[in-house]
């Protein structure tokens, strides 16, 4: 299994593995020895599709090696979006599975091995995929998907056309999975959805909202950290804001994808909020109260130099600790696809690089200010006998920097009190300051890795 793209895609991959590896099939870590290779694609923008093309070609080439002819399957968002195009483009693909891949994945694989191929499971999804998961994350954290799909219909975004509208998971299902993850020793639950702050709007029940779910999670599980990602600026309500600022087990970390700050650009993007709303949120959560991550989309049709300079100035002002920036990618099926392509792709790329360069100065100054301070670090991995890699509450997994520290007696899953000693690029170095909180050993996890 090769999973590309975002954490939501990774959860799909984990569930597919959990459905499949139940006695009849086993996971092969060496692709050259596999009978079936599943590539879980991302199709959000052209850059993601370019990565998927490279991976599909790489694994399809295994068919040409003597003695092996594995079945190669593309699944995930790109497979859902353009299944027939994928089969035409890649002669090495045997099948394309959409997001509604048959519930009996074992049966689908047996059919594949018997010679069946083509397209299946496309456009039939009515609920977020659920089931046992084989976690692909370190033992320290796990993603907890609370919803799938999106109702926002931003003018540049193809996700609603791929994933469909908002479908929130039942609170009981979320709580049950959270408890299972906590029982396995997971120390940080990372809540994800296309728009996490829209959670519950489609359930039609009183109290079905993100704040209520957070309160129930805090009551039901004792994990030290719960982190919320993908908080849409238009949907972050007062009750959720108060919880994020007050509850010590909710990470003081706000993932707020504003995309832009110019009113005219935000309106053309169809984001549903304006500059005033963004500034109000930054004032509310800034000033050291929260670590703030955001994303910018540069080069959107009609973005003037003046619009761009507004975004650059906001970054220069140091309002964000972490920034991701993307150059606009025209996507078929979106409202923006029919808009005039100005500025050019080259100019959009230049603006993206300018924002990232400006943010690097802000980020490095912030990271340098942490040197000499003490922080609680959750250990994610031990890449070598003497080295640990971890994160504080200021870093979300896989998207932000990391913290290196000597191993000592700690292990993945431990929370270590450490002193920050230096910086290397976007990463920090630290030394244990004494007092390691050992994780509870869970035999169930060591036995089979399943929930």
Buried (B, 14 or more C-beta within 10 A) or exposed (E): BBBBBBBBBBBBBBBBBBBBBBEEBEEBEEBEEBEBBBBBBBBBBEEBBEBBBEBBEBBBEBBEEEEEEBBBBBBBBBBBBBBEEBBEEBEBBBBBBBBBBBEEBBEBBEBBBEEBBEBBBBEEBEEBBBEBBBBBBBBBBBBBBBBBBBBBBBBBBBBBBBBBEBBBBBBEBBBBBBBBBBBBBBBBBBBBBBBBBBBBBBBEEEEBBBBBBBBBBBEBBEBBBBBBBBBBBBBBEEBBBEBBBEBEBBBBBBBBBBBBBBBBBBBBBBBBBBBEBBBEBBEBBBEEEBBBBBBBBBBBBBBEEEBBBBBBEBBBEBBBBBBBBBBBBBBEEBBBBEBEEEBEBEBBBBBBEBBBEBBBEBBEEBBEEBBEEEBBBBBBBBEEEEEBBBBBBBBBBBBBBBBBBEBBEBBBBBBBBBBBEBBEEBBBBBBBBEEBBEBEEBEEBEEEBBB
